[in-house]
């Protein structure tokens, strides 16, 4: 199956995953994480991207990021990638690629999924069994979003700001969200949408994006009569290819 083109809507958040080649480690020391975050902020400032949540794992990175323009995200990640590969290869006396092909990304419906996606990102170290609570992992935005630690890389999204009238109220409300498990269905939706370039959102949001880009934004329906009139109404851009 041919790779679907990325869906970029300026001002709309994206969940992005960048992986090391062959799932190899891309961070070995604290200095590596710090350098990556420094250059991430530099690239976002230069090309117009806002980071709302992030986590740096040993062999991959998750970002919740809003680009200002259509090319903002790709330019920022290209700039960051060049900086970091040069640094990493020099530090560890290696050559060649560091990344696993192109980055994975999904368009995120901010109203329905933004806060869930933030939690999904910041809970990665917990799901990986590295820590018992996200506050124990140093390389994520949880410390800023939930605990108020200054982090110039993070720009609060409007949906996050709606959690309270003050920083303290928003942080307290955000911490409360972590007392509840993310449903396995939602975790599976986020993973599939990101890995396969689908859209993460409500039916209404998907319909709007489908009409804008004239392409499928979710997996084809399973079962049923694909030639029926009702199927054609519900899936106007699914042409069976």
ABEGO torsion letter per residue (X at the ends): XBBBBBBBBBGBBBBBBBBBBGGBBABABAAAAAAAAAAAAAAAAAAGBBBABBBBBAABBBBBBBBABAAAAAAAAAAAAAAAAAAAAAAAGBBEBABBEBBBBBBBBAAAAAAAAAAAAAAAAAAAGABABAAABABBAAAAAAAGBBBAABBBBAAAAAABABAAAAAAAAAAAAABBBBAAAAAAAAAAAAAGBBBEBAAAAAAAAAAAGBBABBBBBEEBAABAAAAAABAABAGX
